[in-house]
Amino acid sequence: RGDYPRFAEIGPTGPTGFEADIAREIAARLDVELEVVEVTPVNRISKLGEGEVDLVIATMGHNTQRDPTVRFLRPHYFQSETILVGAEDQVSLSWEDLEARLVCTTVGNYSNVVLAPDVGRLMLFSRSQQLIDALLNEMCPLIAQDDSLLLPLISSENQSVRFERKLGFAPVPWGMAMPLGVSAEMVSAMSEILIEMHRDGSFLRLAQDNDV
């Protein structure tokens, strides 16, 4: 992805962030040249199916709905939950209160299917930064996204914090994915790399390097 702070952004010098560094580490261990393809939550699975990419590392939650379309690798490398964030001066919320509320989120977020039946109105944005800007500009009173994206807004280290976590739901592991037709030998080799990156602390080191 190119729009997810601390995880993957495309800058003047190329991709930066936790997932970009993971991609470089995997390419080095495979001894291959890395070719980065920017994806979005909408097209990341279709690019695998169309053969445009070999491996997706793009904030993608692993759930059973996606298993028939891509081959998720094990072990996973991260976990998050969806949180609703709103202004500190708002009253506390329960899930039942959402039926009379406007909630903003992004296209392609896996938790939208959980939110949609229970909120009064769901407004969708194409990019995560647009979502955050809508909260800051008071266009959206509540926004929903991965806690990994929204925690900086509510962190105690943020001296100008104006927002707080209202609700959390749907914790999900993040997985890397390959096309369904990938060989069993390649899946096994990739899994061994991921196991070793957990074992030798590489995932933790790269996360800390990127303030994740």
Residue frames as a rotation matrix with the C-alpha (Angstrom) as fourth column:
ARG 1
0.577 0.817 0.000 0.00
0.817 -0.577 0.000 0.00
0.000 0.000 -1.000 0.00
GLY 2
-0.356 -0.744 0.565 1.06
0.729 -0.599 -0.330 3.57
0.584 0.295 0.756 -0.43
ASP 3
-0.148 0.458 0.877 -1.15
-0.234 -0.878 0.418 5.37
0.961 -0.144 0.237 2.03
TYR 4
0.789 0.447 -0.421 -0.78
0.220 0.434 0.874 3.64
0.573 -0.782 0.244 5.40
PRO 5
0.385 -0.695 0.607 1.51
-0.706 -0.646 -0.291 5.56
0.595 -0.317 -0.739 7.79
ARG 6
0.026 -0.597 0.801 4.22
-0.928 0.283 0.241 3.50
-0.371 -0.750 -0.547 9.53
PHE 7
0.297 0.142 0.944 3.28
0.002 0.989 -0.149 0.39
-0.955 0.047 0.294 7.54
ALA 8
-0.287 -0.394 0.873 3.59
0.873 0.267 0.408 1.35
-0.394 0.879 0.268 3.87
GLU 9
0.662 0.391 -0.639 3.89
0.067 -0.880 -0.469 4.71
-0.747 0.268 -0.609 2.18
ILE 10
0.327 -0.531 0.782 5.37
0.944 0.159 -0.288 5.67
0.028 0.833 0.553 -1.18
GLY 11
0.641 -0.184 -0.745 7.75
0.155 -0.920 0.361 8.61
-0.751 -0.347 -0.561 -0.86
PRO 12
0.725 -0.385 -0.570 10.38
-0.677 -0.549 -0.490 10.32
-0.124 0.742 -0.659 -3.04
THR 13
-0.355 -0.935 0.003 12.91
-0.931 0.354 0.090 7.57
-0.085 0.029 -0.996 -2.24
GLY 14
-0.562 0.210 -0.800 10.46
-0.244 0.882 0.403 4.70
0.790 0.422 -0.445 -2.70
PRO 15
0.465 0.840 -0.279 8.36
-0.003 0.317 0.948 2.62
0.885 -0.440 0.151 -0.30
THR 16
-0.686 -0.610 0.396 8.87
-0.404 -0.133 -0.905 3.04
0.605 -0.781 -0.155 3.44
GLY 17
0.171 0.759 0.629 7.34
-0.964 -0.004 0.267 1.46
0.205 -0.651 0.730 6.54
PHE 18
-0.094 -0.152 0.984 7.03
-0.685 0.727 0.047 -1.86
-0.723 -0.669 -0.173 8.36
GLU 19
0.639 0.427 0.639 5.57
0.087 0.786 -0.612 -3.85
-0.764 0.447 0.465 5.47
ALA 20
0.869 -0.408 -0.280 7.94
-0.413 -0.288 -0.864 -2.31
0.272 0.866 -0.419 2.93
ASP 21
-0.070 -0.937 0.343 10.87
-0.997 0.055 -0.056 -3.39
0.033 -0.346 -0.938 5.10
ILE 22
0.145 0.201 0.969 9.36
-0.343 0.929 -0.141 -6.88
-0.928 -0.312 0.204 5.45
ALA 23
0.969 0.244 0.038 9.22
-0.036 0.290 -0.956 -7.12
-0.244 0.925 0.290 1.64
ARG 24
0.462 -0.871 -0.165 12.90
-0.769 -0.301 -0.565 -6.16
0.442 0.388 -0.809 1.38
GLU 25
-0.187 -0.530 0.827 13.84
-0.879 0.466 0.100 -8.71
-0.439 -0.708 -0.553 4.04
ILE 26
0.481 0.438 0.760 11.97
-0.091 0.887 -0.453 -11.52
-0.872 0.149 0.466 2.29
ALA 27
0.964 -0.156 -0.214 13.49
-0.224 -0.050 -0.973 -10.62
0.141 0.986 -0.083 -1.09
ALA 28
0.132 -0.979 0.153 16.96
-0.963 -0.164 -0.215 -10.70
0.236 -0.119 -0.964 0.46
ARG 29
-0.169 -0.164 0.972 16.37
-0.625 0.780 0.023 -14.13
-0.762 -0.604 -0.234 1.99
LEU 30
0.717 0.446 0.536 15.08
0.156 0.647 -0.746 -15.45
-0.680 0.619 0.394 -1.35
ASP 31
-0.385 -0.918 -0.093 18.05
0.231 -0.194 0.953 -13.79
-0.894 0.345 0.287 -3.11
VAL 32
-0.058 0.430 0.901 15.79
0.998 -0.011 0.070 -12.11
0.040 0.903 -0.428 -5.66
GLU 33
-0.948 -0.207 0.240 15.38
0.230 -0.970 0.072 -8.53
0.218 0.123 0.968 -6.84
LEU 34
-0.393 0.834 -0.388 12.42
0.632 -0.061 -0.773 -6.79
-0.668 -0.548 -0.503 -5.23
GLU 35
-0.838 0.288 0.463 9.85
0.222 -0.595 0.773 -5.20
0.498 0.750 0.435 -7.53
VAL 36
-0.749 0.555 -0.362 7.30
0.297 -0.207 -0.932 -3.18
-0.592 -0.806 -0.010 -5.57
VAL 37
-0.629 0.676 0.384 3.75
0.370 -0.173 0.913 -2.83
0.683 0.716 -0.142 -6.89
GLU 38
-0.916 0.349 0.196 1.45
-0.374 -0.573 -0.729 -0.42
-0.143 -0.742 0.655 -5.06
VAL 39
-0.596 0.774 -0.216 -1.98
0.512 0.573 0.640 -1.88
0.619 0.270 -0.738 -4.25
THR 40
-0.532 0.553 0.641 -5.18
-0.749 -0.661 -0.050 -0.76
0.396 -0.507 0.766 -2.56
PRO 41
-0.631 0.373 0.680 -7.67
-0.374 0.622 -0.688 -2.68
-0.680 -0.689 -0.253 -0.39
VAL 42
0.435 0.868 -0.238 -9.88
-0.614 0.093 -0.784 -2.94
-0.658 0.487 0.574 -3.47
ASN 43
0.721 -0.111 -0.685 -7.36
-0.637 0.283 -0.717 -4.38
0.273 0.953 0.133 -5.95
ARG 44
-0.147 -0.908 0.391 -4.78
-0.972 0.206 0.112 -6.26
-0.182 -0.364 -0.913 -3.85
ILE 45
-0.061 0.179 0.982 -6.50
-0.156 0.970 -0.186 -9.64
-0.986 -0.165 -0.032 -4.27
SER 46
0.891 0.445 0.087 -7.34
0.025 0.143 -0.989 -9.16
-0.453 0.884 0.116 -7.95
LYS 47
0.470 -0.796 -0.382 -3.70
-0.875 -0.363 -0.321 -8.30
0.117 0.485 -0.867 -8.74
LEU 48
-0.402 -0.540 0.740 -2.71
-0.614 0.758 0.220 -11.68
-0.679 -0.366 -0.636 -7.31
GLY 49
0.242 0.622 0.745 -5.33
0.163 0.731 -0.663 -13.45
-0.957 0.282 0.076 -9.38
GLU 50
0.975 0.156 -0.161 -4.29
-0.108 -0.303 -0.947 -11.63
-0.196 0.940 -0.278 -12.55
GLY 51
0.581 -0.802 0.136 -0.63
0.814 0.573 -0.097 -12.47
-0.001 0.167 0.986 -12.07
GLU 52
0.646 -0.332 0.688 0.55
0.010 -0.897 -0.442 -8.89
0.764 0.292 -0.576 -11.57
VAL 53
0.062 -0.623 0.779 2.11
-0.953 -0.270 -0.140 -9.67
0.298 -0.734 -0.611 -8.19
ASP 54
-0.217 -0.251 -0.943 3.54
-0.087 0.967 -0.238 -12.81
0.972 0.031 -0.232 -6.56
LEU 55
-0.407 0.004 -0.913 3.11
0.868 0.312 -0.385 -11.86
0.283 -0.950 -0.131 -2.91
VAL 56
0.220 0.542 0.811 0.78
0.087 -0.839 0.538 -9.40
0.972 -0.048 -0.232 -1.18
ILE 57
-0.410 -0.263 -0.873 1.91
0.907 -0.020 -0.420 -7.76
0.093 -0.965 0.247 2.07
ALA 58
-0.740 0.238 0.629 -0.73
0.074 -0.901 0.428 -5.05
0.668 0.363 0.649 2.44
THR 59
-0.819 0.378 0.432 -2.49
-0.561 -0.368 -0.741 -4.77
-0.121 -0.850 0.513 5.83
MET 60
-0.226 0.764 -0.605 -4.73
-0.649 0.345 0.678 -7.66
0.727 0.545 0.418 4.79
GLY 61
-0.206 0.263 0.943 -6.72
-0.897 0.335 -0.289 -9.39
-0.392 -0.905 0.167 7.50
HIS 62
-0.866 -0.095 -0.492 -6.93
-0.303 0.881 0.364 -13.17
0.399 0.464 -0.791 7.16
ASN 63
-0.309 0.823 0.477 -10.53
-0.712 0.133 -0.690 -14.33
-0.631 -0.553 0.545 7.37
THR 64
-0.416 0.148 0.897 -12.40
0.271 0.962 -0.033 -17.34
-0.868 0.230 -0.441 6.03
GLN 65
0.684 0.712 -0.157 -14.16
0.096 -0.302 -0.949 -15.25
-0.723 0.634 -0.275 3.37
ARG 66
0.488 -0.570 -0.661 -10.82
-0.842 -0.507 -0.185 -14.66
-0.230 0.647 -0.727 1.65
ASP 67
-0.175 -0.620 0.765 -9.52
-0.390 0.757 0.524 -18.23
-0.904 -0.206 -0.375 1.83
PRO 68
0.436 0.351 0.829 -11.22
0.505 0.667 -0.548 -19.33
-0.745 0.657 0.114 -1.43
THR 69
0.996 0.063 0.060 -9.54
0.086 -0.594 -0.800 -16.50
-0.015 0.802 -0.597 -3.39
VAL 70
0.370 -0.925 0.087 -5.90
-0.698 -0.338 -0.631 -16.43
0.613 0.173 -0.771 -2.21
ARG 71
0.478 -0.322 -0.817 -3.37
0.512 0.858 -0.039 -18.67
0.714 -0.400 0.575 -0.46
PHE 72
0.757 -0.196 0.623 -2.56
-0.550 -0.705 0.447 -17.15
0.352 -0.681 -0.642 2.94
LEU 73
-0.050 -0.872 -0.488 0.85
0.009 0.488 -0.873 -17.99
0.999 -0.048 -0.016 4.37
ARG 74
0.969 0.246 0.023 1.44
-0.034 0.042 0.999 -19.07
0.245 -0.968 0.049 7.95
PRO 75
-0.194 0.534 -0.823 2.44
0.940 -0.137 -0.311 -17.89
-0.279 -0.834 -0.476 10.44
HIS 76
0.714 0.492 0.497 0.82
0.582 -0.813 -0.032 -14.45
0.388 0.312 -0.867 10.45
TYR 77
-0.323 -0.940 0.113 2.93
0.767 -0.330 -0.550 -11.37
0.554 -0.091 0.828 11.14
PHE 78
-0.954 0.068 0.293 0.58
-0.195 -0.881 -0.431 -8.91
0.229 -0.468 0.854 12.87
GLN 79
-0.352 0.908 -0.230 -2.86
0.899 0.396 0.188 -8.57
0.261 -0.140 -0.955 14.48
SER 80
-0.975 0.122 0.183 -5.24
-0.158 -0.968 -0.193 -5.66
0.153 -0.217 0.964 14.84
GLU 81
-0.330 0.943 -0.043 -8.84
0.870 0.286 -0.402 -4.91
-0.367 -0.169 -0.915 15.69
THR 82
-0.306 0.336 0.890 -11.20
0.521 -0.724 0.453 -2.33
0.797 0.602 0.046 14.28
ILE 83
-0.512 0.163 -0.844 -11.84
0.771 -0.346 -0.535 0.62
-0.379 -0.924 0.051 16.58
LEU 84
0.399 0.647 0.649 -14.29
0.737 -0.648 0.192 3.49
0.545 0.402 -0.736 16.45
VAL 85
-0.581 -0.654 -0.485 -12.71
0.803 -0.556 -0.213 6.83
-0.131 -0.513 0.848 17.27
GLY 86
0.376 0.701 0.607 -14.53
0.674 -0.656 0.340 10.05
0.636 0.281 -0.719 18.08
ALA 87
-0.079 -0.382 0.921 -14.11
-0.239 -0.889 -0.390 13.33
0.968 -0.251 -0.021 19.93
GLU 88
-0.823 -0.338 -0.457 -13.29
0.338 0.356 -0.871 13.15
0.458 -0.871 -0.179 23.63
ASP 89
-0.873 0.476 0.110 -16.22
-0.424 -0.628 -0.652 15.38
-0.241 -0.616 0.750 24.52
GLN 90
-0.222 0.812 -0.539 -18.75
-0.613 0.314 0.725 12.96
0.758 0.491 0.429 23.01
VAL 91
0.331 0.420 0.845 -20.78
-0.915 0.362 0.179 10.76
-0.231 -0.832 0.504 25.30
SER 92
-0.663 -0.523 0.536 -19.84
-0.441 0.851 0.285 7.11
-0.605 -0.047 -0.795 25.71
LEU 93
-0.057 0.600 -0.798 -21.21
-0.977 0.130 0.167 4.78
0.204 0.789 0.579 23.06
SER 94
-0.178 0.052 0.983 -22.59
-0.263 0.960 -0.098 1.27
-0.948 -0.276 -0.158 23.06
TRP 95
-0.921 -0.181 0.344 -23.02
0.242 0.426 0.872 -0.88
-0.305 0.886 -0.348 19.96
GLU 96
-0.108 0.974 0.199 -26.79
0.959 0.154 -0.237 -0.26
-0.261 0.165 -0.951 20.05
ASP 97
0.218 0.169 -0.961 -26.20
0.189 -0.974 -0.129 3.51
-0.957 -0.153 -0.245 19.81
LEU 98
-0.743 -0.664 -0.088 -24.69
0.044 -0.180 0.983 3.14
-0.668 0.726 0.163 16.34
GLU 99
-0.325 0.676 0.661 -28.10
0.923 0.378 0.068 2.66
-0.204 0.633 -0.747 14.69
ALA 100
0.793 0.601 -0.102 -28.60
0.573 -0.792 -0.209 6.41
-0.206 0.108 -0.973 14.93
ARG 101
0.339 -0.782 -0.524 -25.03
-0.074 -0.577 0.813 7.42
-0.938 -0.237 -0.253 14.02
LEU 102
0.912 -0.278 -0.301 -22.96
-0.335 -0.084 -0.938 8.31
0.236 0.957 -0.169 10.99
VAL 103
0.472 -0.813 0.340 -19.79
0.010 0.391 0.920 6.23
-0.882 -0.431 0.192 10.84
CYS 104
0.724 -0.322 -0.610 -17.05
-0.688 -0.283 -0.668 6.77
0.042 0.904 -0.427 8.27
THR 105
0.363 -0.649 0.668 -14.62
0.006 0.719 0.695 4.11
-0.932 -0.248 0.264 7.13
THR 106
-0.364 -0.585 -0.725 -12.64
-0.765 -0.256 0.591 3.08
-0.532 0.769 -0.355 4.05
VAL 107
0.610 0.507 -0.609 -13.55
-0.783 0.502 -0.366 0.99
0.121 0.701 0.703 1.03
GLY 108
0.248 -0.500 -0.830 -12.36
-0.302 0.774 -0.556 -2.60
0.920 0.389 0.041 1.31
ASN 109
-0.550 -0.412 0.727 -12.08
-0.804 0.025 -0.594 -2.73
0.227 -0.911 -0.345 5.11
TYR 110
-0.761 0.195 -0.619 -12.96
0.087 0.976 0.200 -6.28
0.643 0.098 -0.759 6.16
SER 111
-0.812 0.414 -0.412 -15.07
0.501 0.129 -0.856 -5.07
-0.301 -0.901 -0.312 9.11
ASN 112
-0.823 0.531 -0.203 -17.48
-0.568 -0.766 0.301 -3.09
0.005 0.363 0.932 6.92
VAL 113
-0.379 0.707 -0.597 -19.73
-0.098 0.610 0.786 -6.16
0.920 0.357 -0.162 6.70
VAL 114
-0.471 0.192 -0.861 -19.99
0.856 0.335 -0.393 -6.11
0.213 -0.923 -0.322 10.49
LEU 115
-0.854 0.053 -0.517 -20.70
0.184 -0.900 -0.396 -2.38
-0.486 -0.433 0.759 10.67
ALA 116
-0.922 0.387 0.001 -23.10
-0.180 -0.430 0.885 -1.95
0.342 0.816 0.466 7.77
PRO 117
-0.274 0.910 -0.310 -26.20
0.511 0.411 0.755 -3.66
0.814 0.048 -0.578 9.24
ASP 118
0.129 0.311 -0.942 -25.99
0.987 0.053 0.153 -1.80
0.098 -0.949 -0.300 12.55
VAL 119
-0.711 -0.385 -0.589 -25.09
0.468 -0.883 0.012 1.82
-0.525 -0.267 0.808 11.79
GLY 120
0.268 0.874 -0.406 -27.51
0.234 -0.467 -0.853 4.51
-0.935 0.134 -0.330 10.74
ARG 121
0.983 -0.036 -0.183 -25.32
-0.184 -0.316 -0.931 5.61
-0.025 0.948 -0.317 7.84
LEU 122
0.351 -0.903 0.249 -21.97
0.525 0.410 0.746 4.38
-0.775 -0.131 0.618 6.56
MET 123
0.907 -0.145 -0.396 -19.81
-0.378 -0.698 -0.609 6.80
-0.188 0.702 -0.687 4.57
LEU 124
0.635 -0.666 0.391 -16.88
0.638 0.738 0.221 5.32
-0.436 0.109 0.893 2.62
PHE 125
0.635 -0.558 -0.534 -13.57
-0.631 -0.774 0.059 6.92
-0.446 0.300 -0.843 1.69
SER 126
0.908 -0.267 -0.322 -11.08
-0.094 0.620 -0.779 5.55
0.408 0.738 0.538 -0.80
ARG 127
-0.043 -0.993 -0.112 -7.91
0.193 0.102 -0.976 6.35
0.980 -0.063 0.187 1.18
SER 128
0.165 0.086 -0.983 -7.08
0.938 0.293 0.183 6.16
0.304 -0.952 -0.033 4.86
GLN 129
-0.809 -0.512 -0.288 -5.70
0.578 -0.783 -0.231 9.70
-0.107 -0.354 0.929 5.04
GLN 130
-0.604 0.691 0.397 -8.99
-0.157 -0.592 0.791 11.04
0.781 0.415 0.466 3.68
LEU 131
0.286 0.712 -0.642 -10.73
0.516 0.450 0.729 9.24
0.807 -0.540 -0.238 6.53
ILE 132
-0.184 -0.449 -0.874 -8.48
0.979 -0.166 -0.120 10.79
-0.091 -0.878 0.470 9.17
ASP 133
-0.964 -0.165 0.207 -8.85
0.207 -0.958 0.197 14.24
0.165 0.233 0.958 7.59
ALA 134
-0.208 0.966 0.153 -12.64
0.064 -0.142 0.988 13.85
0.976 0.215 -0.032 7.71
LEU 135
0.365 0.265 -0.892 -12.44
0.869 0.247 0.429 13.30
0.334 -0.932 -0.140 11.47
LEU 136
-0.522 -0.680 -0.515 -10.03
0.810 -0.585 -0.049 16.20
-0.268 -0.443 0.856 12.01
ASN 137
-0.958 0.161 0.236 -12.22
-0.013 -0.850 0.526 18.52
0.285 0.501 0.817 9.91
GLU 138
-0.690 0.706 0.160 -15.39
-0.215 0.011 -0.976 17.39
-0.691 -0.708 0.145 11.76
MET 139
-0.414 0.548 -0.727 -16.96
-0.849 0.055 0.525 16.01
0.328 0.835 0.442 8.59
CYS 140
0.089 0.368 -0.926 -17.25
0.000 0.929 0.369 12.65
0.996 -0.033 0.082 10.34
PRO 141
0.423 0.111 0.899 -18.10
-0.838 -0.329 0.435 12.39
0.344 -0.938 -0.047 14.05
LEU 142
0.435 -0.268 0.860 -16.96
-0.408 0.792 0.454 8.74
-0.802 -0.548 0.235 14.18
ILE 143
0.258 -0.377 -0.889 -14.45
-0.907 0.221 -0.357 6.87
0.332 0.899 -0.285 12.08
ALA 144
0.724 0.012 0.690 -13.72
-0.325 0.887 0.327 3.13
-0.608 -0.461 0.646 12.02
GLN 145
0.565 -0.604 -0.562 -10.47
-0.545 0.239 -0.804 1.53
0.620 0.760 -0.194 10.95
ASP 146
0.403 -0.510 -0.760 -7.66
0.559 0.795 -0.237 -0.71
0.725 -0.329 0.605 12.17
ASP 147
0.939 -0.105 -0.329 -6.27
0.251 -0.447 0.858 0.30
-0.237 -0.888 -0.394 15.54
SER 148
0.057 -0.985 0.164 -2.82
0.879 0.128 0.459 0.18
-0.473 0.118 0.873 13.92
LEU 149
-0.269 -0.088 0.959 -3.83
0.748 -0.647 0.151 3.19
0.607 0.758 0.240 11.83
LEU 150
0.405 0.653 0.640 -5.81
0.164 -0.740 0.652 5.16
0.899 -0.159 -0.407 14.41
LEU 151
0.507 -0.197 -0.839 -3.82
0.855 0.234 0.462 4.68
0.105 -0.952 0.287 17.63
PRO 152
-0.619 -0.780 0.089 -1.60
0.760 -0.624 -0.181 7.75
0.197 -0.044 0.979 16.96
LEU 153
-0.251 0.607 0.754 -4.76
0.055 -0.768 0.638 9.87
0.966 0.201 0.160 17.08
ILE 154
0.731 0.654 0.193 -5.56
-0.211 -0.053 0.976 8.77
0.649 -0.755 0.099 20.63
SER 155
0.139 -0.778 -0.612 -2.06
0.696 0.517 -0.499 8.11
0.705 -0.357 0.613 22.00
SER 156
0.822 0.101 -0.561 -1.20
0.536 -0.472 0.700 9.66
-0.193 -0.876 -0.442 25.37
GLU 157
-0.213 -0.971 -0.113 2.08
0.768 -0.237 0.595 10.74
-0.605 0.040 0.795 23.73
ASN 158
-0.334 0.208 0.919 0.09
0.743 -0.541 0.393 13.03
0.580 0.815 0.026 21.43
GLN 159
-0.846 -0.122 -0.519 0.02
0.478 -0.606 -0.636 16.33
-0.238 -0.786 0.571 23.32
SER 160
-0.757 0.593 -0.273 -2.87
-0.637 -0.763 0.112 17.69
-0.142 0.258 0.956 21.25
VAL 161
-0.918 0.392 -0.067 -5.03
0.362 0.893 0.268 14.59
0.164 0.221 -0.961 21.57
ARG 162
-0.654 0.756 0.021 -8.71
-0.752 -0.646 -0.129 15.41
-0.084 -0.100 0.991 20.95
PHE 163
0.185 0.713 -0.676 -10.07
-0.777 0.527 0.344 11.95
0.602 0.462 0.652 20.29
GLU 164
-0.426 -0.268 0.864 -10.62
-0.792 0.572 -0.214 8.68
-0.437 -0.776 -0.456 22.09
ARG 165
-0.909 0.110 -0.401 -11.42
-0.101 0.877 0.469 5.04
0.404 0.467 -0.787 21.41
LYS 166
-0.267 0.906 0.328 -15.18
-0.962 -0.273 -0.026 4.52
0.066 -0.323 0.944 21.65
LEU 167
0.716 0.491 0.496 -15.58
-0.492 0.859 -0.141 0.86
-0.496 -0.143 0.857 20.69
GLY 168
-0.442 -0.826 -0.349 -13.45
-0.874 0.309 0.374 -2.03
-0.202 0.471 -0.859 19.48
PHE 169
0.537 0.647 0.541 -14.43
-0.444 0.763 -0.470 -5.19
-0.717 0.012 0.697 17.65
ALA 170
0.999 0.047 0.007 -13.36
-0.021 0.577 -0.816 -7.92
-0.042 0.815 0.578 15.20
PRO 171
0.206 -0.978 0.043 -9.71
-0.666 -0.108 0.738 -8.65
-0.717 -0.181 -0.673 16.08
VAL 172
0.989 0.131 0.072 -8.05
-0.026 0.624 -0.781 -10.26
-0.148 0.770 0.620 13.09
PRO 173
0.148 -0.980 0.132 -4.57
0.333 0.176 0.926 -11.54
-0.931 -0.093 0.353 12.17
TRP 174
0.558 -0.076 -0.826 -2.83
-0.710 -0.559 -0.429 -9.99
-0.429 0.826 -0.366 9.18
GLY 175
0.382 -0.392 0.837 -1.56
0.315 0.907 0.281 -12.42
-0.869 0.157 0.469 6.58
MET 176
-0.448 -0.515 -0.731 0.64
-0.682 -0.331 0.652 -12.40
-0.577 0.791 -0.203 3.50
ALA 177
0.464 0.718 0.519 -0.95
-0.107 0.627 -0.771 -14.01
-0.879 0.302 0.368 0.48
MET 178
-0.762 -0.614 -0.205 0.10
-0.349 0.123 0.929 -15.71
-0.546 0.779 -0.308 -2.74
PRO 179
-0.253 0.697 -0.671 -1.97
-0.932 0.011 0.364 -16.91
0.261 0.717 0.646 -5.72
LEU 180
0.538 0.574 0.617 -4.06
-0.723 0.691 -0.012 -20.04
-0.434 -0.440 0.786 -5.26
GLY 181
0.963 -0.082 -0.256 -2.02
-0.117 0.728 -0.676 -21.92
0.242 0.681 0.691 -7.84
VAL 182
0.197 -0.954 0.225 1.32
-0.928 -0.255 -0.270 -21.49
0.315 -0.155 -0.936 -6.09
SER 183
0.076 -0.224 -0.972 3.19
-0.129 0.964 -0.232 -24.75
0.989 0.143 0.044 -5.55
ALA 184
0.939 0.255 -0.231 3.23
0.149 0.303 0.941 -26.53
0.310 -0.918 0.247 -2.21
GLU 185
0.182 -0.958 -0.220 7.04
0.965 0.217 -0.147 -26.32
0.189 -0.186 0.964 -2.28
MET 186
-0.445 -0.325 0.834 6.94
0.297 -0.933 -0.205 -22.53
0.845 0.156 0.512 -2.57
VAL 187
0.536 0.706 0.463 4.37
-0.290 -0.361 0.886 -22.22
0.793 -0.609 0.011 0.21
SER 188
0.821 -0.277 -0.500 6.55
0.555 0.595 0.582 -24.37
0.136 -0.755 0.642 2.45
ALA 189
-0.204 -0.964 0.172 9.67
0.895 -0.255 -0.365 -22.33
0.396 0.080 0.915 1.65
MET 190
-0.227 0.195 0.954 7.86
-0.068 -0.981 0.185 -19.05
0.972 -0.023 0.236 2.36
SER 191
0.820 0.571 0.030 6.47
-0.097 0.087 0.992 -20.37
0.564 -0.816 0.126 5.63
GLU 192
0.437 -0.750 -0.496 9.98
0.889 0.445 0.110 -21.36
0.138 -0.489 0.861 6.71
ILE 193
-0.486 -0.592 0.643 11.14
0.510 -0.789 -0.341 -17.79
0.710 0.162 0.686 6.06
LEU 194
0.174 0.644 0.745 8.29
-0.348 -0.667 0.659 -16.37
0.921 -0.374 0.108 8.14
ILE 195
0.883 0.092 -0.460 8.97
0.339 0.554 0.760 -18.81
0.325 -0.827 0.458 10.97
GLU 196
0.004 -0.980 -0.201 12.63
0.972 0.050 -0.229 -17.82
0.234 -0.194 0.953 10.96
MET 197
-0.419 -0.113 0.901 11.77
0.156 -0.986 -0.052 -14.10
0.894 0.119 0.431 10.94
HIS 198
0.702 0.630 0.331 9.70
-0.299 -0.160 0.941 -14.66
0.646 -0.760 0.076 14.08
ARG 199
0.781 -0.392 -0.487 12.38
0.601 0.684 0.413 -16.83
0.171 -0.615 0.770 15.66
ASP 200
-0.195 -0.981 0.010 15.31
0.954 -0.192 -0.229 -14.46
0.226 -0.036 0.973 15.04
GLY 201
-0.074 0.241 -0.968 13.37
0.684 -0.694 -0.225 -11.34
-0.726 -0.679 -0.114 16.01
SER 202
-0.857 -0.333 0.393 13.26
0.514 -0.507 0.692 -9.76
-0.031 0.795 0.606 12.55
PHE 203
-0.029 0.922 0.387 9.55
0.684 -0.264 0.680 -8.94
0.728 0.285 -0.623 12.66
LEU 204
0.611 0.239 -0.755 9.94
0.772 -0.390 0.501 -7.33
-0.175 -0.889 -0.423 16.08
ARG 205
-0.356 -0.849 -0.390 13.02
0.642 -0.526 0.558 -5.38
-0.679 -0.052 0.732 15.00
LEU 206
-0.781 0.091 0.617 11.36
0.529 -0.429 0.732 -4.04
0.331 0.899 0.287 11.83
ALA 207
0.323 0.946 -0.027 8.23
0.764 -0.244 0.597 -3.14
0.558 -0.213 -0.802 13.79
GLN 208
0.438 -0.214 -0.873 10.23
0.720 -0.498 0.484 -1.18
-0.538 -0.841 -0.064 16.35
ASP 209
-0.669 -0.733 0.127 12.22
0.637 -0.477 0.606 0.54
-0.383 0.486 0.785 13.58
ASN 210
-0.686 0.481 0.545 8.95
0.318 -0.475 0.820 1.86
0.654 0.736 0.173 12.18
ASP 211
-0.891 0.303 0.337 7.29
-0.452 -0.536 -0.713 2.72
-0.035 -0.788 0.615 15.53
VAL 212
-0.060 0.858 -0.511 4.74
-0.492 0.420 0.763 -0.08
0.868 0.297 0.397 15.15
